[in-house]
Amino acid sequence: MIESRDIAVWVASAVLAIGIGWSRYAKAKSRNDLVRSFAAMNPEQRKKMISRLNPQMAMEVRQELLERFGILV
């Protein structure tokens, strides 16, 4: 027998799962947009902009540029 408590737990779980999925999607989309914008820049401007990022993000952007576009920074 399904009670209202069971339904509430399932609804809360679904909302939580949708929120986590949406945040991961938004993070990946923003990172893809960032990498595309760096790929479109000229090399000097790209170096300057990447140097302003925090070290971990800069390393991820460099790896993505190398893997997806073959651009060495």
PyMOL commands that set and color helices and strands:
alter all, ss='L'
color gray80, all
select helices_A, chain A and resi 4-40+43-52+55-69
alter helices_A, ss='H'
color red, helices_A
deselect
rebuild
show_as cartoon
